[in-house]
Amino acid sequence: MAFDSKALNQKNIQMEKGHISVQAENIFPIIKKFLYSDHEIFLRELVSNAVDATTKIKTLASKGVAKGELGDLKIEIKTDPEKKTLHIIDRGIGMTEEEVNKYLNQVAFSSAEDFLEKYKDDASIIGHFGLGFYSAFMVADKVEVITKSWQEDAPAVIWSCEGNPEYSIAPHDKTDRGTEVILYINEENKEFLEKWRITELLNKYCKFLPVEIKFGTRTETSYEGEGDEKKELKKEVDNIVNNPHPIWRMKPSDLTDEDYQNFYNELYPFSPAPLFWIHLNIDYPFNLTGILYFPKINNSIEVQKNKIHLYSNQVFVTDDVKEIVPEFLMLLHGVIDSPDIPLNVSRSYLQSDANVKKINSYITKKVAEKLQSLFSADRKAFEDKWKEISTFVKYGMISEEKFNEKATAFALLKNIDGQYFTLEEYKEKIKDNQTDKYNKIVHIYSNDPKAQHAYIESAKAYGYDVLEMDNIIDNHFIQHLEYKGNDITFVRVDSDTTDNLVQKE
């Protein structure tokens, strides 16, 4: 829908012209080049704005301020490759001409702040920056906004800007409530007119936004009748690209194991089933929800980057969560959602402040408590999983003191005979026969049971117990246990003659 200023002048329709209020003359070149490190972020910002507008109309309706039926509140994304336009359409709160002037013509002023102040106890509004809308100019030569307020007596308007401080605003014949943002995509960014690219971005940034998002249609097949009379029926239905009600926002008591497993498959299609999971839910002293899954790690300490996704009110922020999650927890998979995590204008860098440190400690504590509860509830089942989670536990004990303090109660040692012991249980088992002349309890271990078989048999003939320590991280874990425990030492089974493994008087 092109904006024709000459036609408007010929019809004597009053058109207002002005200058966008900015703090620097060259703001647009800055926006186009430096506002965000990734240009693709523009779609997240514009769809988030549409979600905000939809959330606002729901809030007004729930308070009885907005009257009448809300109707279909889906957000629709459309592309027109011929006209080189991308459209983001919502049926949210809309804007009056006065609001357009206030919110679109003053860079870095966010309408979300005003709305939150008025309805802070009820609304969940995503945007806090105001610059999000202007990310559109990173990919578009021109942007139009056609909008009609929820206030019935407010006429619709069209705002137009070509990526410089000049804008135009004029009446429009739009009759339904809401806003349509039209981007005239520039040549450099024409990839954003491709269906596959928009699908990719919607899946990445908008997968769990709380309002349904439609992008095109899909064919739905059903069948009618039986036997030879059976007919295949096909119909076109809206292609909804997101899940507005992810399970991390639900109460754990309302969910089944199957719900958690299905959600894991939604996050990581074709991955092996997780061992177990932790549902995070806290509202004081900060807000945080999420689900962390324990995958099958086995004998690997490769930190699995990009496996924990950070959201803010269901808007994807980043999968680089090292500021939020201790490094050893990055072996896990899952989702963390918190509106309290401080973010810069791009929402892509997490600043280290008090809240982040509290969240870090909270997640570590919850993971340790979950492992302790599994150990206490069914030790045999815990032992059966130990091979797959031992790398995680040992890495955590080495790298995170608070985790180490709790983990000493459930960390296990396994001997050559396949028996499992806690650290204290094992000391009690061997101390009478394996205490040396320095009063150290000697832990004899094998890091290659097959190659060291003869040494193991010889040690057992002496009445010694031999541990199996063949994990990739065990050298570091041994050093850690020796450092923490003044009364223990570790000796490899083939490091000396058998009679000298435990140096007696």
N, C-alpha and C positions, 0 to 999 in steps of 0.2 A: 504494500500500500504506500505508494510514493507521496511525498508531500510537495504540493505545487503552490508556491507562494504567489506566483503571478495570477493563477486562477482565483485565488482567494482575494487578491486586490481588485480584480475585475468585478467580483461579485459584491464589492464594498463590505466584505466581512472584516471586522476589526481584528488585526493581528498585532500582537505585542512583540517587540524586539528588545533585547537587553544583553547584558554581559554577565556571565556566570561569575559569582563571587569566589575568587581564589586568592591564595596568599602569595602566589608568584606568577609572573607573566608566562613563564615557560612550563606551566604545570602539565600540559598535555603531552609534550615530548617525554617528560619524566614518567607520566602514567604509562605511556605506550612502551617504554623501555625498561623501567625499573620498578614499577609498582609490585609486580610479582615475578618470581624467578621463572615460573612456568606459565606461558600464555594460556594454557588449557584451563587454568583455574577460573577463568571468566565465567564458565558455564555453572560451576558450583556457586559462585557468588550470585548470579542472576536467578538461578533456581531457588537458592536459599532466600532471596528477597521475596520470591513468589510464595514460598512456604510461609514466610513471616506475614505476608499480606493475608493469606488464607487463615492462619492462626488468629490474626487480629479480628477477622470478621466472625470467627467462631466464638471468640471471647465476648465480643459485643452482643452477639445473639444470646449467649448463655446468661448475660446480665440483663437481657430484655431491652438493651439499647437499640440494637438493630432488629427491626420487625420483619415478619414474613418468612417465607421459606428460603433457605440458603441455596437450594438447588445443588447441581453437580459441582463439587469443589475440586475436581481434578485439575492438575496443572498440565498443560499440553505443550510439547515441543514439536516444532515443525521446521522443515527446511524447504527452500525453493531454489534449487540449483540454477534455474534459468535466470531468476532475478538476483541470485547470489545473496539471498537473505536467510537469516535464521530467526525464528520467532519463539518467544517464551511467553505463554499466555496463562493468566490466572483469573479466577473469579473471586478474588479476595476483596480487601477493603477498598481498593481503588484510591484515587487522589482527586481533590478539588484543584482548581487552578492555583489557588493560594498555596496549597500543599506542594504542588509541583514546583512553584517558585522557591518554596522554603527548602525542599529536600533534594531537588535535582540541580538547582542553581547555586547551591552553596556546598562546594566540595568539602568532604570530611565531616559533614553534619548528618547524623543518622536519625531517621525517624523512629527507629527501634528504641532509642534512648528515651524519647518523649513518651512513647507508648508504655514502655516498661515502668516508667515513673508513675504513670496513672493507674496501671493495672498490674503492678508488680507482684501481687499475691496470686494471680491467676494465669498470667500468660507465660508461654515459653517461647521467647523470641530469640532467634539465632543471631541476627546482625547487630554488631556494636560499632561498626567502623565508618560507615558512610561512603568510604572509598570503594566499596565492593561494586557498586553500580558502574563506576567509571572504569572498572577493569574491562568493560565492553570495548573501550577504545583501543585496547591492545590488539584487537583482531578486526575491528570494523572502521571503515572510512566515515560512516555516518550511522547514527543511532536515532531511532524514533521511539517515542513512548506515547501510546494511545491509552488514555485512562478515563474511567468514569467512577466517581466516588459512590459509596454505599448510600450517601445522603441524597435522597430522591430529587431534591430541587437543584442539585449541583450539576451543571452541564458538563459533558465530556470535553476533553481538550487533547490536542496533539502537541507534543514537545519534540523539537528536532535540533540536532547539533551535529556538526561535521568535524568534530575532533579539534575544535579551537574554542576560545572563550565566548564566541558568539553563539546564540541560540535563538530559536523562534518558537513561539507558543501561540496556538490559535484554536478556535472552536472546532469540534469534530462531531460527526453524526453517530458515534458509538452509542448504543442504547442499553447494553447490558453492563452490570457492575463488574469492575475488575480492571486489569492492566495487561496490555500487550506490548512487549518490548521487541522491537525489530532491529536486527543488526544487519547492516550492509557490509558483508564480509569482504575484507581487502584481499588483493591478489596473493599476498605473502601467506595468508592464513586460510586459503580456500579448502584445506583439508577439513575444516569445520563445517563444510557443507555436505560432507560424505556421511552417509547413514552409518557405516561401520564405526567411524570415528566418534560420532555423537553417542552411539550405543556404548562404546568403550568408556567414554567419559561419564555417562550416566551410571554405568555399572560401578565405576571407580568412586565417584564422589557423591552420588545421590541414591545409592542402593538401599539405604534404610531411612530416607527422609520420611517424616510423619504424615505426608500428604501424598496421595496416589499421583504418579507421574505417567502420562500417556505419551508414547512416541510411536506414532503410526498405528497400524492394525496388524492382527495376525489371524490366521485361519484356524477355526476351531471345528474339529470333526466329531460328529456323533452318529449313532446308528438307530434306525427305527425298524421295527418288525423282526420276524424270525425266519430262519431257513432261506428258501428261494426268494421270499418276499422282503428279505432284509435290505434296507436302503442306507446308503451312506449320505449323511447330510453335512453340508459345510456352510459355515457362516463366518463373516468377518466380525471380529470383536476388538475392542480397544487393547492395544499392547501395553500393559502396565509393567514398567521396568523396575519397580522398587517394591520392597517389603516394608510397609509403613508401621508394622507392629513387631519389631524384632524381639526375640524372647528375653534379651538382657533387660528390657524395660518391664518385664512381668515379674510376679512374685514366684520365687522358687517353689513354693507350696502348690502352685497351680500348674507346674510343669512335670512331665514324665521324662524318664531316661531317653525315650524315643524322641521327644521334643529336642533335647540337647544334641542328640546324635544327628538328627535331621538338620539342625542349624549348623552344625559342624560341616556337614556335606554342602550346605549352601555357601559357607565361607570358603571351603577348600574341596571343591569337587574332585572325586576320584582318589582322595587321600585315604590311607588306612584309618580304621576307626580309632578314636582316642582312647586312652586308658581310663581316664576319669576327668573331672572338671571342677572348677570352683566358680560359684556365682557370687560376684561382688555386689554389695548393695549398702551404701552408707550415705547418710544425709547430714552428718555432723562430725567434725568441724568443717567438712567440705562435702560437696555432692559428687558421688561417683557410683556408677553402675558398670557392669560388664561381666563377661564370662571368659575365664582362662582355661584352656584345654591342655592336658598333658599328652603329647604325642608319644609314639614309640621312638625313643631316642637311641637306645642300645649303646654301642661302644663308639660314641662320637661326641665331640665337644664343639662342633661347628655351630656357632651362633646363627640361628635361622632368621636372618634379617627379613623385615617386611611381613612377618607372620602375625604380629600383634598390631591391630589397627586402632588408632585413636580417633574418637568422634567427639564432637561437641553438640549436644542436643540432636544427635543422629546425623549430623553433617560430618562427612569424612574430613579429617584434618591432615593426618600424616600416618605413614607406617614406619617412620623413623622415631622410635619411642625411647631412645637411650636416656633422655633426660628424665623420663617418668618411671621407667622400669629398671631395676638393677640388672646388670648384664647377664647374670645367670638365669634370670627369669625370661630372657629373650630366647631361651630354648623352648619356651611355651608358645602356644598359638592362641588366638582369640581376639576379643574386643574390649576396649576400655572407653567409657563415655563419661566425660565430665565437663560441665560448663564452667568450672572453677579454675581450670588450668589456664594460666596467663599465656596469651598468644600475641604475636606482633601483627601488623596489618595484613600480612599474607597468611596468617594462621598456620604457618608451616615451621615456625621455630619456637621451641619451648624454652622459656626463660627459667633459670634456676632460682626459685624463690621459696618462701616458707611453705606454701601450699603444695608445691611439687615435692618437697622433701617429706611432707606428711603423707602424701599419697604413696610415695615410694616405700615408706616404712609400713604403711597400712597393707599394701599388697604383699610385701614380704611376710608380714605377720599372718595374713590370711592363708597364704600358701603353706606356711609351716603348720598352722593349726589344722588345715585340711589333711596334710600328710600324717600328723599325729593322730587325728581321729580315725583315719583309715587303718593305721597300725593298731590302735587300741581296739577297734571294733572287730577286726578279723585279721589277726596276725598272719595266718597261713596264706590268705589271699594277698596280703602285702608282700610276703616273702616271694610269692609266685611272680609278682610284678617287679621285684627288686632289680633284676637284670636290666629291665627297660628304664627304670627310673634312677638307678644308682649314679649314673653320670651326672644327672641333674642335681641330686642331693649333695654329692661330693663337691661338685663345682660351686654350689651355693655355700657350703660350709667353708670352703677355701676363700671365697671372695666376699662374703657378707657376714660380718660378726654377729649381727642380731639373728640371722638365720642359723648360724652355727650354734648359738646358745640353745635354741629350741631343738635343732636337729640331732644333737647328741643323744636324745632320748629314743629316736627311731632309726638312726643310721645303722646299717647292718654290716657285719663282716661274715663272709662265707668261707668255710674251710673246705679242704679237698674232698671231704666225705659228703659235701652238699648240705651241711648243717649251718643254720643262721644264728647269729648272736648279736645283741646290741654291744656297744663298746664296753660297757660295764660288765655285762654278762661274760664277755670273752676274757676280760682280765681275771674275773673270779675263777673261770674254768682252768686257766693255765698258770696262775700265779704260784701254786705250790711247786710245780715241776719246772717252770721256765723263768724263775727269778735268778738273775746273775749276781755276782759278788758285789756289784755296785748298787744293788737293790732295785735294779730295773727289771720290769716284766718284759721278757723278750718275746716279741711276736715274729715267729718264723713264717715266711711266705714264699710262694712260688709265683713267678710271672709267666711261666710257660710249663704247665703241668706235664705236658707230653714229653718235652725235651728233658725235663728235670725229674722224670719218674724215679730213677734209681736213687737220687738224693732224697726224694720225698719218702720212699720206702725205708731208707736208712734212718731218717729222722723219726719216722713213726716207730721203728724198732726200738728207739731210745725212749719211747713214750711221749715224744713231742707231738703237738698238734700243728698242722701246717695250713696256713690261710691261702686261698686262691686270690691273687691280686694281679689280674691281667687286663684290667681296664686301662684305656688310653690315659686316663687322668690319675691312675693310682700312684705313680711316683710323687706327684705333687700332694696327693692326699696323705701319703705316708709321712712326708715332711711336715704337713700341717698337724697331723695327730701327734707326732713327736714334739713339735713346738708347743702344742697346747697341753700335752700330758707329760709332766716332768718325770713320772715314774715308769714310762714305757719306752721301748726302743724296737725297731724293726730290723730283722736280719734276713737276707735272702737265703734260701735253703741251700744253694750251691756256692755260697760265698766263702765257705771254710769247711774244714773237716767236720763231720757230724758231732764229734765229741767236743768241738770248740764253738759250736753255734751259740750255746749258752755257757758263758765263761763262769764256772763255779770257783769256789775257793780251792 
